[in-house]
Amino acid sequence: MAASVNRLLALLGRFPRRRLMVVGDLMLDRFIWGEVDRISPEAPVPVLRVTSESFRLGGAANVAHNIRTLGGSVSLAGVVGPDHMGRMLLRELRDLGVSTTGVFLESGFQTIQKTRVIAHPRNQQIVRLDRENHAGARRPMRERIRRFVGRQLARCDGVVLSDYGKGVIHKELLDMIAGLAREKNLLCVVDPKKENFNAYRSASLVTPNLEEAAQASGIEINDDASLLAAGRKLLELWQTKAVLITRGSRGMSLFRPGREVRHFPTEPREIFDVTGAGDTVVAAIALALASGSTYEEAATIGNLTGGLVGGEVGPVAVALRDLKLAVRGQK
């Protein structure tokens, strides 16, 4: 049965009383905007006349940003480099009211930066430039983050693991959190990546997209039958209470042990860009579960939140008031 509007609004009303920890790979997204009106005489490439530049929080930092704009409190754990981008990222987080006690500086580490070059008038991405350390954070730093998380989790209503495969999320950390999830019924929401597919265990919810679900399950998903087989296999693989496969324009599919799969179709809308959309959805779902929602209610809230992003380029932080309006606008 679908959740009532009043029930969903009551859950959203609890968001400001919830505190979550976000652990994962911190990024800064840089956008270079310009106009293209000719091709270079030097090579068959467009010439971009730069008109502006902007920065947005990405990766785990975007999850934390969305938790804040949705009303929750958040503590963040991760690593940045002692560089200009790292200082900018920390400043942006602190200005939002995000606790950065668990964000550590590592000498020799380059703050992860993704630069997208965007051409007007169609907001078309021409190229993306990635700056990062291929080796990721060193082992002593990963252990420092693990110890911090272990000490601080008791003060939080749950944890979100925002895994972008850059090294902050690793087996020892996942094993520790899995133990806490089993012993203390810790709320744990995982946004997975292939680097750790075999290490996730005992989470409350894992939220792969369609491609990740296919990779992790080893099943090519091309119809309802293969989707069902993949979802069931992931429940067994990850020993999780629920798996929510996000399917882009086709919505989401919720799998739980011993229950029928539930599909949540999305509202038709024009999508310009999906950068950071998964971060936004995960933030909303984690807050909903921390506020006492069922998995079905959390998926409904996540689906509505996802409908509020994608209409502009780059990561978008959804405001709680906008989500409430979306809930009230349900038919």
Secondary structure, DSSP 4 states (H G I P E B T S, - for coil): -PPPHHHHHHHHHHGGG-EEEEEE-EEEEEEEEEEEEEE-SSSSSEEEEEEEEEEEEEEHHHHHHHHHHTT-EEEEEEEE-SSHHHHHHHHHHHHHT-EEEEEEE-TTPPPEEEEEEEEETTTEEEEEEEE--TT-S-HHHHHHHHHHHHHHGGGSSEEEEE--SSSSS-HHHHHHHHHHHHHH---EEEE--GGGTTT--S-SEE--BHHHHHHHHT----SHHHHHHHHHHHHHHHT-S-EEEE-GGG-EEEE-TTS--EEEPPPP---S--TTHHHHHHHHHHHHHHTT--HHHHHHHHHHHHTTSSSSSS--PPPHHHHHHHHHT--
